[in-house]
Amino acid sequence: MFIEPSMTGSALGRLLRRGGHSRLPQPEKPANPTQPFPVYLPGYFPVDLKYLPQMADETSRRYVFVAKDPRATRWVFLAVKRAKTPAARPQLPPRAGQSGTRENPNHPHR
């Protein structure tokens, strides 16, 4: 590696330009560009399931269900359950379904 403590910044710039290294390379475009957040129908609440770590005083792992209203209200419902079966899936409170809760058949976690 070339290090010259007495070289000025402008001299270093001229040296780099002579060698063809005056600019950083342009980053490559990703193969899969990011997708926009999906638009959900009013009244549909996507439900996410997350694993909670098993604590030392517990005999089994617990799961957290999070239902989010992705539209204007940004309402969030959270329930912690001991099982992740469909029967253990929490029922949303009545105020969440006022506009008619709908299931999305194309959701990847169904």
C-alpha positions as CSV (number, residue, x, y, z in Angstrom):
1,M,0.0,0.0,0.0
2,F,1.3,3.4,-1.0
3,I,1.3,6.0,1.9
4,E,3.0,9.3,1.5
5,P,2.4,11.6,4.5
6,S,3.8,14.7,2.8
7,M,1.4,14.4,-0.2
8,T,-1.4,17.0,-0.3
9,G,-5.0,16.2,-1.1
10,S,-4.9,17.8,-4.5
11,A,-1.7,15.9,-5.4
12,L,-3.4,12.7,-4.4
13,G,-6.4,13.6,-6.5
14,R,-4.2,14.2,-9.6
15,L,-2.5,10.9,-9.0
16,L,-5.8,9.0,-8.8
17,R,-7.1,10.7,-11.9
18,R,-4.0,9.7,-13.8
19,G,-4.5,6.1,-12.8
20,G,-8.2,6.2,-13.8
21,H,-9.4,5.9,-10.2
22,S,-11.0,9.3,-9.8
23,R,-14.5,8.0,-9.3
24,L,-16.1,5.2,-7.3
25,P,-17.6,2.5,-9.5
26,Q,-21.3,2.7,-10.1
27,P,-23.2,0.1,-7.9
28,E,-24.8,-2.7,-9.8
29,K,-28.6,-2.8,-9.9
30,P,-30.1,-5.6,-7.8
31,A,-31.6,-8.5,-9.7
32,N,-34.8,-8.3,-7.8
33,P,-35.9,-4.7,-7.2
34,T,-37.9,-4.1,-4.0
35,Q,-41.7,-4.4,-4.3
36,P,-44.0,-1.8,-3.0
37,F,-46.1,-2.5,0.1
38,P,-49.3,-4.4,-1.0
39,V,-52.6,-2.5,-0.9
40,Y,-55.1,-4.2,1.2
41,L,-58.9,-3.9,1.0
42,P,-60.6,-1.9,3.8
43,G,-61.4,-4.2,6.8
44,Y,-58.6,-6.7,6.0
45,F,-56.1,-7.1,8.9
46,P,-53.0,-9.1,8.0
47,V,-52.0,-11.3,11.0
48,D,-48.3,-12.0,11.6
49,L,-47.0,-14.9,13.8
50,K,-43.7,-14.5,15.6
51,Y,-41.9,-16.9,17.9
52,L,-41.0,-15.7,21.4
53,P,-37.9,-17.1,23.1
54,Q,-38.5,-19.7,25.7
55,M,-37.7,-18.2,29.1
56,A,-36.0,-20.2,31.9
57,D,-39.1,-20.5,34.0
58,E,-41.3,-21.7,31.1
59,T,-41.9,-25.3,29.9
60,S,-42.8,-24.4,26.3
61,R,-42.3,-21.7,23.7
62,R,-44.9,-19.0,23.3
63,Y,-46.1,-17.3,20.1
64,V,-47.2,-13.7,19.5
65,F,-50.0,-12.9,17.0
66,V,-49.9,-9.4,15.7
67,A,-52.8,-8.0,13.6
68,K,-52.2,-4.6,11.9
69,D,-54.5,-2.3,10.1
70,P,-52.3,-1.2,7.2
71,R,-54.6,1.7,6.2
72,A,-55.1,5.1,7.9
73,T,-55.8,4.0,11.5
74,R,-52.6,2.1,12.0
75,W,-54.5,0.0,14.7
76,V,-52.5,-2.9,16.1
77,F,-53.8,-5.9,18.1
78,L,-51.4,-8.2,20.0
79,A,-52.0,-11.6,21.6
80,V,-49.6,-14.0,23.2
81,K,-50.6,-17.7,22.9
82,R,-49.0,-21.0,23.9
83,A,-49.8,-22.8,20.6
84,K,-49.8,-21.7,17.0
85,T,-52.7,-23.8,15.8
86,P,-55.6,-22.3,13.9
87,A,-57.8,-22.9,17.0
88,A,-55.4,-20.8,19.1
89,R,-55.5,-17.9,16.7
90,P,-57.0,-15.0,18.6
91,Q,-60.3,-13.4,17.7
92,L,-60.0,-9.7,16.9
93,P,-61.9,-7.4,19.3
94,P,-65.3,-6.2,18.0
95,R,-64.1,-2.8,17.1
96,A,-61.5,-4.2,14.7
97,G,-64.2,-5.9,12.6
98,Q,-66.6,-2.9,12.3
99,S,-66.0,-2.7,8.6
100,G,-66.1,-6.4,8.1
101,T,-62.8,-8.3,8.6
102,R,-61.9,-10.3,5.4
103,E,-59.3,-13.0,5.0
104,N,-56.9,-12.7,2.2
105,P,-56.7,-16.2,0.4
106,N,-53.4,-15.2,-1.3
107,H,-51.5,-14.5,1.9
108,P,-48.4,-16.6,2.0
109,H,-48.8,-17.7,5.6
110,R,-52.2,-19.4,5.2
